[in-house]
Amino acid sequence: MHIAGVDEVGMGPLAGPVVAAAVNLSSEYRDQRHRRLQKALDEPARVRLDLEIRKGAAAIGIGIVEVEEIDRLNIYHAGLRAMQLALGKLAIRPQHVLVDSRTIPGVAQPQNSFDKGDGINFSIASASIVAKVYRDRS
């Protein structure tokens, strides 16, 4: 089953774009549930994990909402839009979506939202790391 974890970064400080990642991990990689990803990783650890996640991913999508659109939509809706864009860019359509603390409107697949999901779900944590590393490099 293809399951995509989705998370966004850039919601706190209102400077720069909101970036979301959707990560559809391969089943072999996803089965390594004993791994615990912490959001409070330093930059070198995030970069290492980003490379590892990209190697173990069946597909990754990145969604970006720029400042002008954030101003037009508001920050909350910009985050949702970034997540929609990220899901739309996955090369493999997921059968289920796991999201950090929200429900993404307009998504046909079933989805589950988890409060602090990046701390309890490997797919969501992977999306959080990929989005953060991508945004930091931009």
C-alpha positions in Angstrom: 0.0 0.0 0.0 1.3 3.5 -0.9 1.0 5.8 2.1 2.2 9.4 2.0 3.2 11.4 5.0 2.7 15.2 4.6 4.0 18.1 6.6 4.9 21.7 6.1 7.4 24.2 7.3 7.5 28.0 7.3 4.2 28.5 9.2 5.8 30.2 12.2 7.8 33.1 11.0 6.0 35.1 8.4 9.1 35.5 6.2 9.7 33.4 3.1 7.6 30.7 1.5 5.7 27.9 3.1 7.1 24.6 1.9 5.4 21.2 2.2 6.6 17.8 1.4 4.7 14.6 0.7 6.8 11.5 1.2 5.6 8.1 -0.1 8.1 5.7 1.5 8.9 2.3 0.0 7.4 -0.5 2.1 10.9 -1.8 3.0 11.9 1.6 4.3 8.6 2.3 6.0 8.9 -1.1 7.9 11.9 0.3 9.8 9.5 1.7 12.4 12.0 1.4 15.2 13.7 4.5 13.9 12.7 7.6 15.9 13.0 10.9 14.1 13.2 14.0 16.3 12.0 17.4 15.0 14.7 19.1 17.1 17.6 17.8 15.0 20.6 19.9 14.2 21.2 20.8 10.6 23.9 18.2 9.8 21.6 15.4 11.2 18.6 16.7 9.1 20.7 16.8 6.0 21.9 13.2 6.6 18.4 12.0 7.2 17.1 13.9 4.2 19.5 11.9 1.9 18.6 8.7 3.6 14.8 9.4 3.3 15.3 10.3 -0.4 17.0 6.9 -1.0 14.2 5.1 0.7 11.3 7.0 -0.8 9.1 5.6 -3.5 8.2 9.2 -4.4 8.6 12.7 -3.0 6.6 15.8 -3.9 7.4 19.4 -2.8 4.8 22.1 -2.7 5.8 25.8 -2.4 3.6 28.8 -1.7 5.4 32.1 -2.1 4.9 35.2 0.1 2.6 37.0 -2.4 0.2 34.0 -2.3 0.5 33.7 1.5 -0.6 37.4 1.7 -3.6 36.7 -0.5 -4.7 33.4 1.1 -3.5 33.8 4.7 -0.9 31.6 6.4 -3.2 28.8 7.4 -4.7 28.3 3.9 -1.2 28.8 2.3 0.0 25.8 4.4 -2.9 23.7 3.1 -2.3 24.8 -0.5 1.4 23.8 -0.2 0.4 20.4 1.1 -2.1 20.0 -1.9 0.7 20.9 -4.3 3.1 18.5 -2.7 0.7 15.6 -3.0 0.0 16.5 -6.6 3.6 16.2 -7.4 4.0 12.7 -6.2 5.0 10.3 -9.1 3.1 7.5 -7.3 -0.4 8.3 -6.2 -0.8 7.3 -2.5 -3.7 5.2 -1.4 -3.8 6.8 2.0 -2.5 10.2 3.4 -1.1 10.9 6.9 -1.0 14.5 7.9 0.5 16.5 10.8 -2.3 18.2 12.7 -4.7 18.9 9.8 -7.0 17.6 7.1 -6.1 18.6 3.6 -9.2 19.7 1.6 -9.7 18.4 -1.9 -7.8 15.2 -1.4 -9.7 12.1 -2.7 -7.7 9.6 -0.7 -8.6 8.7 2.8 -6.5 10.6 5.3 -5.7 10.7 9.0 -4.5 13.7 10.9 -2.3 13.3 14.0 -1.6 16.0 16.5 2.2 16.3 16.7 2.3 13.6 14.0 5.9 14.4 13.1 6.9 13.1 16.5 4.9 9.9 16.3 4.7 8.8 12.7 7.7 7.9 10.5 6.1 9.0 7.2 5.1 12.4 8.6 8.5 12.9 10.3 10.2 12.1 7.0 8.0 14.7 5.2 8.9 17.3 7.9 12.6 16.7 7.5 12.5 16.8 3.6 10.5 20.0 3.7 12.8 21.7 6.2 16.0 20.8 4.3 14.4 21.9 1.0 13.3 25.2 2.5 16.7 25.8 4.2 18.5 25.3 0.8 16.2 27.7 -1.1 
